[in-house]
Amino acid sequence: MKRIAIACLALVGLLGLAGCGSSSSSDSTTATTVQVKGYHPEPVRKVARYTLSDYATDPAPQTFPLKAEPNGLLLVYFGYLSCPDICPLTMGDTAAALEELGPDAASRVQVAFTTVDLERDTGPKIVEYMEHFFAPEQIHALRADTDEQLRSVVYQFGASFSIESHEPGSFYGVAHSGNTYAVDDKGNVVWAWPFGTTGEELAAGIRTLLAQTYPAT
């Protein structure tokens, strides 16, 4: 069967499917002042009661509720491992943001990559992928046990994805939304950044969210 090209769709608005094949996000801003990007989901999306299997654990997998550690933020991204550009660019920008934050603030942030490609992406492969970008203690390598579980979680975040129809074992394309979501320690989705948010912009947003979500007492 002739291989078909990956379904690459342009990001449309805030909830559009992200295409695979767009330009790097590193050139998305030239201003000296970091701009606020993203939005606060309304109504507030509560995701703490939803769980996925986390393979970045020992032993693996373990059930992971979708919420941050106390006084921290969990950055959740939905993608797939064979994505040629959108996913690795986003992970690279996220890694740059944690570096920009410095060790104290970065220690309050963890990153969860959730695969939407259950047919090809195994738990150990997700862990290996994430460790190219982050330290082991910073990551959650998440995978749903069923397609129904995955779609429930994706829907709750307001994200989206589609898998191209294909014969078992044949090549297929994947399209997915490109947002990165910030979840607090109560399981509330407190912010969403679109694809193209630079590491500097993401770091500025994380600093603001940490200060606003957990004000000093």
Secondary structure, DSSP 8 states (H G I E B T S, - for coil): ------------TTT-EE-SS---GGGS---SS-----B--SS-EE-TT-EEEE-SSSSS-EEEES--STT-EEEEEEE-TT-SSHHHHHHHHHHHHHHHH-HHHHTTEEEEEEES-TTT--HHHHHHHHTTTS-GGGEEEEE-SSHHHHHHHHHHHT--EEE----TTS---EEEE--EEEE-TTSEEEEEE-TT--HHHHHHHHHHHHHHHS---
